[in-house]
Structure formats: C-alpha cells, structure tokens
Amino acid sequence: MRNWNFRTILYFICTVILATLSIQFYWNYKNYIDGEQQLIREVQSSLDSAIDSYFIDLADRNTIGISVSKDGEILKNTEFDSLLSRIDQQDTGKGIDILDRIDPNDISKMNIISGPGLDDQKKALGTDKLDSENTITDLAKRIILSFTVDTLEISILNSYLNDQLSAKNINVDYAYKFKSNNGVVQTYNTDVVEKNVLSTTAKAAYLPKNSHFELMFTNLTTTILRRNLFGIILSTILVASVVACLFFLLRIINRQKQLAELKNDLISNITHEFKTPISTVKVALEGIEFFNKENDPIKTKNYLLVSNNQLNKLQMMVEKLLETATLDGDNLQLKKEEVPLYRMLSDLVEKHHNLALNKEFSFDAEEKKIFIIADAFHLENALNNIFDNAVKYGGNKIEAVVSSEKEVVKIKISDNGNSLTKPQAEKVFDKFYRVPKGNTHDVKGFGIGLYYTKNIIEKHGGSVELDLNNQTTFIITLPRNG
C-alpha cells in the first residue's frame, strides 16, 4: 500500500473520530442546557405550589368566620369573643351595621369580606368548610374576617418547599428572599449559597399583592447529570464503539501494509536466494558444454558436484517454504518417538562450529542421558534454526545449556550479541519477519526459521521465549513426555 494512501486513510479516520466526538459533545451539551431549563421550570412550579399551599394553610388557620342572622344577631364564635368584647353590645340591634363600629386599629391585620363575592373569596382562602360547620337556614348575610401577615414562618414554608422538590426528585441547595407589601424583607440561607447561581421569582396566585419572593438555588450539575445519566452512558458507548471500530480498522490496514511490505521483502529475498544456485548451476552446465570439450572426467565430476550442491540448496529452500505452508493448517503430523536430546544438541553444536570457525561454541548439560518424546526430524530443524540465527545475527560466543526440571526440559541457547532491539525481539517469531537492513542482503534467509521453530515447539506442547538481558538468549521449554 502506498504511503500516501495510508496517510489519507489515517487522516480520514482521525477526522471521523473528531467529528463523532464533536457531535456527541454538542448533543450532550444541548441536553445539559435543556435539562437546566427544565430544572428551572420544575423549581418554579415547585415554588409556586409550595407558596400556594403555605398561604392556603395560613388562611385556614388565621380566618374567623362570622354568621349573622336576619335580625342582625351575631352567632356565638369563641374565636371572636375578644373582638366582640371591644364592641358596644348595646348597638347590636343595628344588625350588620355593627361592623361599621369596629375600630380600624383593632383589625389592622384583618380583611373584611362580605356580599355576593363571598363564596369566591372563601374558596381563595380555603374556608369552604364554614358552610358545613355553621349551616344556618335563615342566614341573611355571611362575613369572613381574615388576618393578614407581613412575615413568613420559615420552617413551615421550607417543609412545603422540600415536599414539592422531593416529589419532582430535585436535589438542590436553595435560599430565598421575601419582601412584603409594606417593605419588610426576610431572607433564608443566603450566606451558604454561591453568588453565581440560578434564580426564579414566585408567580403563585396566593402570594400577597405587591410582595416579591425570589428563590436562588445551586447544586445544578449533579442533578442534571443524574437525570441525563442514561443519555451520557449511551453517548459514551456509541463514541467508544465508533473509536474502537475505527482503530481496529486502522490496525487491520496497518497490518495489511506490513504484510505487503513483508511480501515485497520476501519476493526480494527469494529472488536473491534462488538466483545464486540457479546461476551457479547454469555456469556449471555451460562449463561442461563449452569448457570441457575433451570430456575430462575429473572436470566433469567437479561441475556436476557444484551443480548437485546448488540444486540441493535450492531444494532445501523450497522445502522450507512448503513446510511453513503446512504449519498454518492441520496437515503437519508429528511422528513422536524417544529422542536423545543431549546427542542431538551436541551434534548441532559441532555442525555449526565447523561451519563458523570464527565463532566460539560451548555446550553444557546437567546430565547426558536426557530423553524426551518428540518428532526428531522437526525438533532438530527447530533447534537448528536457533543456532543458525545465533551464527548469522549474534555475537562471537554461542552457548547452549540443558537443564531438567521435574516433567520438563529447558534448553538455553545464548550469544553475546546485543544488536537486537526490544521492538524487533517482539516480532522475530512472526512469519517472514527479518530484522530490517534496508537494501542490504548480506545475510541469506526468508524470515521463516524462527516462525517455524516457534510452531514446532508449541506443537510439542512446549514454549519458546527470547530474553535480551545483557545478551540474546532463546529459552525453550519442552515436556519430557511430549
């Protein structure tokens, strides 16, 4: 995949992620603002209902009903006795006109309601029950005396307000300021509420005329977020899912890019690996044809020996590729038998020492009679690949150690090379991976040796690890009984 195509896809994915985050942020912010307005409306409604209930209850407690007969006689009312004691009883014969004799100073906090609009006023004051309690069939006129107040009973009002807020599941800290029609100001809790808070003004029907009631409240964020919790969780899941899918897609694309690079590298390696033996065989055959006209048997034998060696090398490379293909399926069948592990490792050490005389080899084992149940052919190839890797890429000292631990055997193959980095070490067991060296091809291979080794060891029920602590060490663990 071309780099510019990959960058274009990367920019597109980043744009989609940013757009998704922006849309969800705007949606949640809008929901928050709508929730804030809804909360204000609900607080307003709760406040009005609480004030209405408070003044209805206050009217019920502070209203005295008086019934007057056709003859002008005031029926007995114990609550009104103290007021009647201050009225000239000799004038009661004047009937309802006695109200004109009441001193205004004595009833400065009373409203006198009479006449045709009495029923409506009674409903406003919550005094309908007076009809059932004081039924007088020959009633000529009814009068209600209602006491007025200029201060609030805070504990009672708070009780109504808390009930209304709880009924709507509103949990806010509040304060309020009440200014009566005669200028008396009363406050509650204003010292504990922040200055920059929301406020609303009461519009209750029963609030006294020319009075003003303002409610301030805070602790909004917690309440609004709790109400929008489902939407927030849903939005978070949506954003997380979109981001996860896009990153997964990006990972797949990046993996495809790496595979494409590996494919190109593999083709390049195969070209170089196959080109050498093919060219050598071709040169040998040309030598037989053009430079051995006398049919010298020795010269012919040498040409044929070189050709045979190169063809064997070519065959071995083809077999490696075919073996790697079988590892990915279930076609590989292991023929397990008792294998003398010590002898196998000893032969491999000697073989590579003869091939790399400039390297220093050592081999140590706790015991020489170590036997495991394994496929001798594939296990030897797997261990051979590790030695081959140490010779090609490692230092000048290579060491093999074998130890027994209960039911398993551990093999450590180390070299003093330290050119391998940690990111590279995490990929050395990947198929076709080779430590990048640019266009340099000084080391032959396809990048399938360690991949083959890892799969063979795991098919035997073991494991292989790479440790880069001061040196490069491959740790192979194999069960004794396969």
C-alpha positions in Angstrom: 0.0 0.0 0.0 1.4 3.3 -1.0 2.3 5.7 1.9 0.1 8.5 0.7 -2.9 6.2 0.6 -2.2 5.1 4.1 -1.9 8.7 5.3 -5.1 9.6 3.6 -7.0 6.8 5.4 -5.3 7.8 8.7 -6.4 11.4 8.2 -9.9 10.3 7.3 -10.2 8.1 10.4 -8.9 10.9 12.6 -11.4 13.3 11.0 -14.3 10.9 11.7 -13.2 10.4 15.3 -13.1 14.2 15.8 -16.4 14.7 14.1 -18.0 11.9 16.2 -16.6 13.4 19.4 -17.8 16.9 18.5 -21.3 15.8 17.6 -21.6 13.8 20.8 -20.2 16.7 22.9 -22.7 19.1 21.3 -25.5 16.7 21.8 -24.7 16.2 25.5 -24.1 19.9 26.0 -27.5 20.7 24.4 -29.1 18.1 26.6 -27.5 19.7 29.6 -28.8 23.1 28.7 -32.3 21.7 28.1 -32.1 19.9 31.4 -31.1 23.1 33.1 -34.1 24.9 31.6 -36.4 22.0 32.6 -35.0 22.1 36.1 -35.7 25.8 36.4 -39.2 25.3 35.2 -39.7 22.5 37.7 -38.2 24.5 40.5 -40.5 27.4 39.5 -43.5 25.1 39.6 -42.5 23.6 43.0 -42.0 27.1 44.4 -45.4 28.3 43.3 -47.1 25.2 44.6 -45.3 25.4 47.9 -46.3 29.1 48.4 -49.9 28.4 47.4 -50.1 25.6 49.9 -48.4 27.7 52.6 -50.8 30.7 52.2 -53.9 28.4 51.9 -52.9 26.7 55.2 -52.1 30.1 56.7 -55.6 31.4 55.7 -57.2 28.3 57.1 -55.5 28.9 60.5 -56.0 32.6 60.6 -59.5 33.1 59.3 -62.5 33.6 61.5 -66.0 33.1 60.1 -69.0 35.1 61.5 -72.6 34.2 60.8 -75.2 36.9 61.2 -78.9 36.2 61.4 -81.7 38.2 59.7 -82.3 40.2 62.9 -78.6 41.2 62.9 -77.7 38.9 65.8 -74.1 37.6 65.6 -74.0 33.9 66.4 -71.5 32.9 69.1 -67.9 32.3 68.0 -65.4 31.8 70.7 -62.5 32.9 68.5 -64.2 36.2 68.0 -65.1 36.8 71.7 -62.0 39.0 72.3 -63.1 41.2 69.4 -66.7 41.5 70.4 -65.8 42.5 73.9 -64.4 45.7 72.4 -67.7 46.4 70.5 -70.6 48.3 72.1 -73.0 45.5 72.7 -75.9 47.9 73.0 -75.6 48.7 69.4 -76.1 45.1 68.2 -79.6 45.8 67.4 -78.4 47.7 64.4 -77.7 44.4 62.8 -74.9 44.1 60.3 -74.0 47.8 60.8 -72.0 46.8 63.9 -69.1 46.3 61.6 -69.0 50.0 61.0 -68.4 50.5 64.7 -65.2 48.3 64.7 -62.2 50.4 65.4 -59.8 50.1 62.4 -56.8 49.9 64.8 -58.3 46.7 66.3 -58.5 44.9 63.0 -55.5 46.4 61.2 -54.4 42.9 60.3 -57.9 41.7 59.1 -59.7 41.7 55.8 -63.5 42.0 55.9 -65.1 40.1 53.1 -68.9 40.2 52.6 -71.6 40.3 50.0 -72.1 38.4 46.7 -68.3 37.8 46.2 -68.0 35.9 49.5 -68.1 32.4 48.0 -65.2 33.1 45.7 -63.2 34.7 48.4 -63.9 31.7 50.7 -62.5 29.4 48.0 -59.5 31.6 47.7 -58.9 31.4 51.5 -59.7 27.7 51.7 -62.7 28.2 54.0 -65.5 26.3 52.2 -65.8 24.1 55.3 -67.5 27.0 57.1 -70.7 26.3 55.3 -70.9 22.7 56.6 -69.8 23.6 60.1 -72.2 26.6 60.6 -75.2 25.9 58.4 -78.0 28.4 59.1 -81.0 28.1 57.0 -82.2 31.7 57.7 -78.8 33.2 57.2 -79.2 36.7 55.8 -75.5 37.7 55.4 -72.2 36.0 55.9 -68.9 37.6 56.9 -65.3 36.3 56.9 -62.6 38.1 58.8 -59.1 37.1 57.5 -55.9 38.1 59.3 -53.1 39.3 57.1 -49.3 38.8 57.8 -46.2 40.5 56.7 -43.6 37.8 57.7 -43.2 34.1 56.8 -43.0 31.1 59.0 -39.8 29.7 57.5 -40.0 26.2 59.0 -43.5 25.6 57.6 -42.7 27.2 54.2 -39.5 25.0 54.0 -41.5 21.9 54.7 -43.9 22.7 51.8 -41.0 23.5 49.5 -39.0 20.4 50.4 -42.0 18.2 49.8 -42.6 19.8 46.4 -38.9 19.4 45.4 -38.7 15.8 46.6 -41.9 14.9 44.7 -40.1 16.0 41.5 -36.8 14.3 42.5 -35.0 17.7 42.7 -32.0 17.9 45.0 -30.7 21.4 45.1 -29.4 23.8 47.8 -31.7 26.9 47.9 -32.1 30.2 49.5 -34.8 32.9 49.2 -35.6 36.5 49.9 -39.2 37.7 50.6 -40.2 41.3 50.5 -43.7 42.0 51.8 -46.0 44.7 50.5 -45.1 47.0 53.4 -41.4 46.7 52.7 -40.4 44.1 55.3 -37.5 41.9 54.0 -37.0 38.4 55.1 -34.2 36.0 53.9 -33.2 32.4 54.3 -29.9 30.6 53.8 -28.4 33.4 51.7 -25.0 33.1 53.4 -24.3 29.5 52.2 -25.4 29.8 48.6 -22.9 30.9 46.0 -23.4 34.2 44.3 -23.5 33.0 40.7 -26.5 30.7 40.9 -29.8 30.4 39.1 -32.8 32.2 40.5 -36.5 32.4 39.9 -39.4 34.6 41.1 -42.5 33.2 42.6 -45.7 33.7 40.5 -48.1 32.0 42.9 -51.7 33.1 42.8 -52.0 33.4 46.6 -48.8 35.4 47.0 -49.9 38.7 48.7 -50.2 41.7 46.3 -47.2 43.9 45.9 -45.0 41.4 47.6 -41.9 39.8 46.0 -40.4 36.3 46.5 -37.1 35.3 44.9 -35.7 31.7 45.1 -32.0 31.1 44.4 -30.6 27.6 44.0 -27.4 25.8 43.2 -26.0 22.2 43.0 -27.4 22.0 39.5 -24.7 20.0 37.8 -25.1 16.9 39.9 -28.9 16.9 39.5 -28.8 17.5 35.7 -26.1 14.9 35.1 -28.0 12.3 37.2 -31.1 13.0 35.1 -29.2 12.7 31.8 -27.1 9.7 33.0 -28.7 7.2 30.5 -28.1 9.5 27.6 -24.5 10.2 28.7 -23.8 6.4 29.1 -25.4 5.7 25.7 -23.3 8.5 24.1 -20.1 7.2 25.7 -20.8 3.7 24.5 -21.5 5.0 21.0 -18.3 7.1 20.9 -16.2 4.3 22.3 -17.7 1.8 19.8 -17.0 4.1 16.9 -13.5 4.9 18.0 -12.7 1.2 18.7 -14.0 0.2 15.3 -12.0 2.9 13.6 -8.8 2.0 15.4 -9.5 -1.7 14.7 -9.9 -0.8 11.0 -6.7 1.3 11.2 -4.9 -1.7 12.8 -6.1 -4.0 10.0 -5.0 -1.5 7.4 -1.6 -1.1 9.0 -1.3 -4.9 9.3 -2.1 -5.2 5.6 0.5 -2.5 4.9 3.1 -4.5 6.9 2.1 -7.7 5.1 2.5 -6.0 1.7 6.0 -4.9 2.8 6.8 -8.4 4.0 5.6 -9.8 0.7 7.8 -7.5 -1.2 10.7 -8.2 1.1 10.1 -12.0 0.7 10.0 -11.8 -3.1 13.2 -9.9 -3.0 14.8 -12.4 -0.7 13.6 -15.4 -2.7 14.9 -13.7 -5.8 18.4 -13.4 -4.3 18.3 -16.8 -2.6 17.1 -18.6 -5.8 19.2 -16.6 -8.2 22.6 -17.7 -6.8 22.1 -21.5 -7.1 20.4 -21.2 -10.4 23.2 -19.1 -11.8 25.8 -21.4 -10.4 24.1 -24.5 -11.9 23.8 -22.6 -15.2 27.5 -21.7 -15.2 28.5 -25.3 -14.3 26.4 -26.7 -17.2 28.0 -24.1 -19.5 31.4 -25.2 -18.3 30.6 -28.8 -19.2 29.3 -27.7 -22.6 31.9 -25.1 -23.7 35.0 -25.7 -21.5 35.2 -29.4 -21.4 35.3 -30.4 -25.0 37.9 -33.0 -24.2 35.4 -34.7 -21.8 37.8 -34.7 -18.9 36.1 -36.9 -16.3 37.5 -35.0 -13.3 36.4 -31.7 -14.6 33.0 -33.0 -15.5 32.7 -34.5 -12.0 33.5 -31.2 -10.4 31.0 -29.3 -12.5 28.4 -31.9 -11.6 29.3 -31.8 -7.9 28.8 -28.0 -7.9 25.5 -28.3 -9.7 24.3 -31.0 -7.4 25.2 -28.9 -4.2 23.4 -25.9 -5.6 20.3 -27.9 -6.6 20.3 -29.5 -3.1 20.4 -26.0 -1.6 17.6 -24.9 -3.9 15.5 -28.0 -2.9 16.1 -27.2 0.8 14.8 -23.7 0.4 11.7 -24.9 -1.5 11.1 -27.5 1.3 11.3 -24.7 3.9 8.7 -22.7 2.1 6.4 -25.8 1.8 6.9 -26.7 5.5 5.9 -23.2 6.5 2.7 -23.5 4.5 1.8 -26.8 6.2 2.3 -25.2 9.7 -0.7 -23.0 9.2 -3.1 -26.0 8.8 -3.6 -29.3 10.5 -1.7 -31.2 7.8 1.5 -31.5 9.7 1.7 -34.8 11.5 4.4 -35.3 14.1 6.0 -38.7 14.4 6.9 -38.8 18.0 9.5 -41.2 19.4 12.1 -41.3 22.2 14.8 -38.8 21.3 18.3 -38.5 22.9 18.3 -34.7 23.4 21.9 -34.5 24.6 23.2 -36.2 21.5 21.0 -34.0 19.2 22.3 -30.8 20.7 25.9 -32.0 20.7 25.7 -32.8 17.0 24.2 -29.4 16.2 26.8 -27.5 18.2 29.6 -29.4 16.4 28.0 -28.9 13.0 27.7 -25.1 13.4 31.1 -24.9 14.9 32.5 -26.5 11.8 30.6 -24.1 9.6 31.6 -21.0 11.6 35.1 -21.5 12.7 35.4 -17.8 13.7 32.7 -18.4 16.4 33.3 -19.8 19.9 30.9 -22.5 20.9 30.2 -24.1 24.3 27.8 -26.8 25.4 26.8 -27.8 29.0 24.3 -30.3 30.3 23.3 -31.4 33.8 23.1 -35.0 32.6 23.9 -36.7 29.3 21.1 -39.2 29.4 18.2 -36.8 28.7 15.4 -38.4 26.6 12.2 -36.8 25.5 9.2 -37.9 23.4 9.3 -35.8 20.2 9.5 -35.8 16.4 13.2 -36.0 15.9 13.2 -34.5 12.4 11.2 -31.4 13.1 12.7 -30.8 16.6 16.2 -30.9 15.2 15.2 -28.5 12.4 13.6 -26.2 15.0 16.8 -26.2 17.2 19.0 -25.9 14.2 17.2 -22.6 13.2 18.0 -21.1 16.6 21.7 -22.0 16.2 21.6 -20.7 12.7 20.1 -17.4 13.8 22.8 -17.0 16.5 25.5 -17.6 13.9 24.0 -15.1 11.4 22.9 -12.3 13.7 24.6 -13.0 17.1 27.9 -12.3 18.7 31.1 -14.4 18.5 30.3 -16.5 21.6 27.5 -19.0 21.4 26.5 -21.2 24.4 24.0 -24.0 24.8 22.8 -25.2 28.3 20.4 -28.0 29.1 18.7 -28.5 32.4 16.0 -30.8 33.8 13.1 -29.5 35.9 10.6 -32.2 37.0 8.5 -33.0 34.0 10.1 -30.5 31.6 13.4 -29.9 30.0 14.8 -26.4 29.5 17.2 -25.5 26.7 19.0 -22.1 26.7 20.9 -21.0 23.5 22.7 -17.7 24.1 25.0 -15.4 22.2 26.8 -12.3 23.3 25.3 -10.2 20.5 23.3 -7.1 21.6 22.2 -5.6 18.2 18.6 -6.8 18.5 16.2 -4.2 20.0 13.2 -4.9 22.1 10.6 -3.9 19.4 12.5 -6.2 17.0 12.5 -9.0 19.5 8.8 -8.9 19.8 8.5 -9.7 16.0 11.2 -12.2 15.4 8.8 -15.1 15.6 6.4 -13.6 13.1 6.2 -15.2 9.7 8.5 -13.6 7.0 9.9 -11.1 9.5 13.5 -10.2 9.2 15.5 -7.5 11.0 15.4 -4.6 8.6 18.7 -3.7 7.0 17.5 -1.6 4.1 18.6 -2.9 0.8 21.4 -4.9 2.2 21.2 -8.6 1.7 24.4 -9.8 3.3 22.5 -12.5 5.3 20.5 -15.0 3.4 17.1 -16.2 4.6 13.3 -15.9 4.2 12.4 -14.9 7.7 10.6 -18.1 8.4 13.1 -20.0 10.5 12.1 -18.8 13.9 8.4 -18.8 12.9 8.9 -22.5 12.1 10.7 -23.1 15.3 8.0 -21.5 17.5 5.2 -23.5 15.8 7.1 -26.8 16.1 7.9 -26.2 19.8 4.3 -25.3 20.5 3.0 -28.4 18.6 5.2 -30.4 21.1 3.4 -28.8 24.0 6.3 -26.5 24.8 7.2 -22.8 24.6 10.0 -20.6 23.3 10.9 -17.2 24.7 13.5 -14.5 23.9 15.4 -12.8 26.6 17.6 -9.7 25.9 19.1 -9.3 29.4 22.7 -8.4 28.6 22.8 -11.0 25.9 20.4 -12.7 23.4 19.0 -15.9 24.9 16.4 -18.2 23.5 14.7 -20.3 26.2 13.0 -23.5 25.0 10.8 -25.5 27.4 9.8 -29.0 26.3 7.8 -31.6 28.2 9.6 -34.9 28.7 6.6 -37.0 27.5 5.7 -34.9 24.5 
